[in-house]
């Protein structure tokens, strides 16, 4: 009799794979199992008997009639079941949990395979994981946003006062015909203060959940602005800065001030990481390229002491810091900004010692 099998996806009438002589009682047991089930000879690995569900789910796979060949198909390069018991079947894309039991019957040593379809469970877990990640992102945005709002409110008025004092000092220097060096220093200080005020204004907009002012931006100009802001600090640290931006780099779709703030934070962290490194070994490298996903990837590479595995695992958690005087909010804010731009912030160890912090941004033609 040809059994009719209800798979949960469709009702199919399949004939169990033809095998050699086998105990009819065993064949009846396998046919009664509601999952894909097959018996293999433990010595030769050959398929001895299988039910119709096995034929429907796994019977079309290459090498299904040989134990090792079937497992090689399910596990890729691996043979045997050493890489775990959850596999995805080629072609159908269905997930199965594999269970093996030894069985001795009528003088034959068999390995009994039961393959339980767990596709719905995997899909449910993926859905729950996605929802959890969204909740974590929302929670992180709220905590970082509240802190950013407080800082922006407290810093806004002192910065406005600094700009006013600098403007007054520039007028006095101009009236008195003071030294040119003093005038240039005051102008540079005013530029820095105005930039800080612009950053705070953008942060306040970001916290209020308003859409940042995103448009097509030239990455080299953003990098130049950040390096100019940190030029004196780099000279003070006797730091060599190397730029490695790929030629013809596409524009990025971003809020310029926000991305400048992220890059500024990463470069400042890299400079601070090399304070105790001998001057001859200090080196900062900023790379820009298009990755395999078509995103623009920026990498800040230093020659500092690097991070332990435990430190790197918590880097982007709010309030975690490796600095004795740090608050641990810099990288958390950077991560929120980059994720808001549909990108990702990442860390990896640098070959030869040091760290690499990077982020990705979409080009204008791939924005979401």
Beta strands, then each sheet from edge to edge (+ up, - down):
strand 1: 4-6
strand 2: 11-13
strand 3: 36-41
strand 4: 47-50
strand 5: 86-88
strand 6: 95-105
strand 7: 108-117
strand 8: 215-217
strand 9: 240-245
strand 10: 252-254
strand 11: 283-290
strand 12: 296-301
strand 13: 345-349
strand 14: 355-361
sheet 1: 1+ 2-
sheet 2: 4+ 3- 7+ 6- 5+
sheet 3: 8+ 10-
sheet 4: 9+ 11+ 12- 14+ 13-
end
